[in-house]
């Protein structure tokens, strides 16, 4: 079910798919969704909720999976992926596609006033606390502290317990 605020601005070039499994996609007041944003219910029954005054820049992709909750006043830069789902792969007697999906790690929760830099990937189980900043091209899979500045690199994943 799609629930889109009348004050939201969504590019005609954005692609928001309705769920065939009953997942809810809710887009709040004054949200701006740029061209080439893709919002897709896939890999689970989780809802996607985007709070007030969020901005999703060009090329952002959100998969519903185990649920994605985005607070208010969140900025998501270009070409970010939010994937609240994981494929299972451990059995060697089955192809990966036959193994379906892993159990939920809790979905993705992004609290208010967060800025996610371009090219970042946010995974199932990630919690981005209020006011944190995530540097471009980061990989986030755990909890980030409130008002922290987090910069990933190709070797170190941020938010994971080492």
QUICOR-V313291 format. One record per helix or strand. SS is the DSSP state (a for helix, b for strand). FROM is the first residue (numbers start at 0). TO is the last residue. Records with the same first field share a line. If there is no record, write none. Layout:
SS->FROM-TO / FROM-TO
//
This chain:
b->1-3 / 8-9 / 14-15 / 24-26 / 31-32 / 37-39 / 47-49 / 54-55 / 60-62 / 67-69 / 74-75 / 80-82 / 86-86 / 100-100 / 107-109 / 114-115 / 120-122 / 126-127 / 132-133 / 138-139 / 142-143 / 148-149 / 157-157
a->95-98
//
